[in-house]
Amino acid sequence: MNYEESLMVKASWYYYFENMTQQAIADRLSISRMRVIKLLESARQSGIIQFRLRSDGVGMVEQSQKLIDKYHLKDVFLIPEVDSDEAHPNESIARAGAMYIADRLGDNACINVGYGDTLSRTLNHLATMVQSPVTCISLTGGVSNYLPNTRSNVFNARLYLMPAPLLASSPEMADAMREEMSVSEIIRMSELSSFTLVGIGALGDGATVFRTGVLSKSDHFYLKMHNAVGDVLCHFLDKDGHLVHTPIEDRLISTPLEQLKAMPNVIGLAAGADKIEAIRAVLRGGYLDILITDEPTANLLLKDG
């Protein structure tokens, strides 16, 4: 089931089974009423709506609602299990995130974008998908991860990046960089955005901060010894979603977690069994409004743990 079919299933479920009005569905899905009408018509024409809702569609909607209820979310968007032949495991989630945002962006909209491979891929997909340029504001230092893929023929995005590294050489240097006008202006701009996209990192060797050498093997060991299970915006969390206070945190150039919580429509993009502990921690910490993931990950998140 692709993105468009998933939206058809959601709209059909709410309209035919929950007896919601088209406007209520539009408000729930953050899309226009005309878009809902077209989705319902496409669902009828394609056979998704027959005498009953197709069983796999029902399952996805039920899964989504259970996750919404369990973690007090505004929305959950699920994609099928990621194809093992996919060029990169983050590609499917990145595409889904880009389509979800593209469907909901208004004119002159701003979005905040976090650090990581999935978010970099999402930004590139989004910037080649939208008709008019979208304004993207970085939530962390580390400029290279926000730059466009040079293979993209069209890149409709205006990038406002923190001119700073992700990790400073010392706490004093980090404090000085945060006070720089060029950095503080980007932080203030982030308050204007209607959506915020963040990735969720596991505490594994393949995580972007370790793979790119931002953090070392000794940092990895140190974080594990302090019960960290993953990160959001490079803030490392324990299993209950509490910030793990380490010297790394003092050197970090990143949007504070309390500021992240205050932002509207924070969307987390992550999937995979290796990220379950990290995703649970971010959800338990209450940092997300919306989760985009795949069905197998959703099943694991719904289990006790």
N, C-alpha and C positions, 0 to 999 in steps of 0.2 A: 504494500500500500504506500503510494507516494504522498507528498505534501498536500496536493490538491484533493486527493481522495479522502485524506484524513480530515480536512476541513469540511468536506461534504458530509462525512459520517457524523462529525460533531454537530453541524447545523441540523442535520436530519434527526439526530437523537433528541436534541432540545426541542425541535419543532413538533415532531410526531409523537414522542414518548413523554416529554416533560411538559408539553402543551405551552411552550413559551412563545411569545409573539416574535415576529421577525425583528422588531426593534430591540426587544430584550436580548435576543440572540446576538444581534449586532453589538450591543453594549458588552455582553459577556465575552465575545471573541475579539473585541476592539477593532471591528471592521465596520464598513458602511452597511446600511439596510439593503441597498441595491446589490451589494456583494452577496448578502445572505440569500436574496431572491434568486440570483444567478446560481449560487451553490445548490439550492434546493431543486432548481430546474435541471441542473446537470446531474444531480443525484438520481432524479427520476429517469432521465434519458439514458444514463449509463447502467441502470439496473441495480444500483446500490439500494434504492428504495423499491421494494417489491411488496409482498404481503408482510414481510418482517425485515428488520435490519440484518444485514449480513453478519454472521456470527463473529468474524474476526474484528469487524468494526465495533460491535457491542463490547467485545473484550477490551479493546483499546480505550473506549470511553469510560468503561467501568474502572479500569486500571488508573486512568487519569484522575477520576473523581476520588478514588481511594487515596491517592497520593496528595491531592488537594486537601482532603479532610485530615489526613494524618499529620501533614507538615504545615497546615494553615496557609496554603498558597493561593494565589489568585487564579493561576492557570498552570496546566501541565500540557506540553505538546510531546507526543510520542511518535517515534518513527520505528519501522520494523527493525529486526536485528541487523546490525551492520554486516554487509557482505564481506566474507573473509578474503575475497579477491580484490577488495578496495585498495587503491594505491596507498592510502594512509588511513589508519583507524579513525582519525579526527575529521576526515573529509565529509562523511555523511552528516554528522552533527553540525559541522560548520555550514553546510548547505541549508540544512533545516533552519538553523538560526538566522541565516541571511534571508530566507523566504519568509519566516515569521515576522521579522522586522520590516521587510519591504512591504508587506501587506498592511502594516499599521502606521507607517510613517506619513505624517502630514507635510504640507509645504513648509519649507524653511525649518525643518525639524533638526534638532541636535541629538546625537547619541554619544554616550560615554562608552569607551572601550577599554577593557582590562588587558593584562599582559598574558602571553602564552601562545602556543602554536595554534590551538583551536580558534582563538580570537583573531589571530592574524589571518587565518584562512577564511573566517567568517567575514571579516572586513573586506577582503579581496572579492569574495563572492557578491557581497552586498553592493560594492562599488561598481561592479560590472552589470548589475541587475536593475538598478534604479534608473528612471528616466532623467531626473534632475539631480544635481550634486547634493549629497548629504554631508552635513557637518559632523565630523568625528573628533572627539576630545579624548586624549589619553588620560588614564587614571594613574599611571605609574611612569617612572623614568624608564630608560632602556629604549631608545629611539628606534633601533633597527627592527624590532618586532612589529612596529606599526607601519613600516614602509610598504608601498605596494609591490605586488608580484610583477616583475618586469615582463612577464609573459602576457599580462593583461593588455588587451588592445584598447579597452575603454575603462577609465577609472574615475567614476563620478563621485569623488569625495574630496572635501576640504579637510585637511588634517591639521589639528592643533595639538602639538606634541610638547611634553615637558622636556626642556633642553637640559637633561640631567641623566646620569646613569641610574640604573635600578638600585644599585647598592653603592653607597659612598665608602671611601676608605676609612672613615672614622665617624663616630657620632657627632663630633664637632663640625666636620665637613658636611654631614647630612643636614644639620641644623642651619648652617649657612646657606646651603642650596635651597632649602625650603623657603628661606626668607628672600631669596632673589625674586625681583619683580616678575621676570619672565616665567618663573615657575608658579608663583602665587597667583598670577593672572589665569593660568590654565586651570588651577584648582578652583578659582572662583567661577570660571566658565562652566565647569562641570555641574554647577547648581542649576543651570538653565536647561539641561537636557531632559527630554521626555522619556528616554529609555536608557538603561545601563546594561551593557553586556559584560559578563565576567566568566572566565573559565575556572575550573576547579582542578588543582593539581594533586596528584598522589605523592606520597613520600617514597618514590622509586627512582632508580637511576635514570629512567627515561624521561622524567619530568624536565620541562624546558630549562628551569633554573640550574639543574645539575648537568644536563646534557650540553648546555652552552657554556658551562664553566663559571657562571655567575656565583654559584656556591660550590664548595669543594666536597670531597668525600668525607673529610673530617667534620664539615658542617652538617652533612647528611647524618653521620653517626651521632653528633651532638643533639640534633633535633629529635632523633629516634629515642635517645636516652631521656629526653625531656617529654616523652609521650606525645609528640606531634604525629598526626596521621595524614595531614595534607594542608593545602593552602588555598586562599582566595586573595587575589591581588598581592601575592607573595607574603601575606600575613599567615603564619603557621598556626594551626588550631589543634587542640586535643579532640578526643572523640566526642565530647559534648559541645563542641563549637566554641570553646573558650580560647582566647588568644594565649599562645605559649610565649612567655616573656624570655627572650634570649638576647644576647648582644647583637644578633643579626637584625632584630627589630629596630634597634637604635640607629642602624646605618641605612635603613630602607627609605627610599624615596617613593612613596605610594600613598594613595588616598586612605585615610584612617578608616577602620572598620565601622566606627560609630557614624561617620559621614556616609559610608556606603549604606548603612541601615536606613538612613533618613532619605535616601534618593528614591524617587518613584519608579515603579516598573523595573526592578532589578532582575535581569534574566540570567540564569546560570546555564551554561552549556557543558555537559560532560556525560560520558558513558563508559561502561566497561567494568568488569568484575574487579579489576585492580584499583578502581577508584571508589568503590562502594563506601569504604570507611571515610574517605575524604568528603564524598557527596553527603553522606549522613551527617557529618560534623557541620558542614556549611548549612544544611537544612535545620539541624537542631539549634544552631546559633541564630537562626532567624534572619539570615542575610539576603535571602532570595524572596521575590514575589512570584516568579515564574521559573519553571524548570523545563528544559528541553533535553530529552534523553531518548534512549531506545527501550524497546519492550523488555528484553532480558534484564537490563539494569533496573527498570521499574519493578519487575518481579522481585529482585533481590532487595530493593529498598522497602518493599511492603512486608518482607519477612521480619520477624522479631530480631532486634539487634540494635 
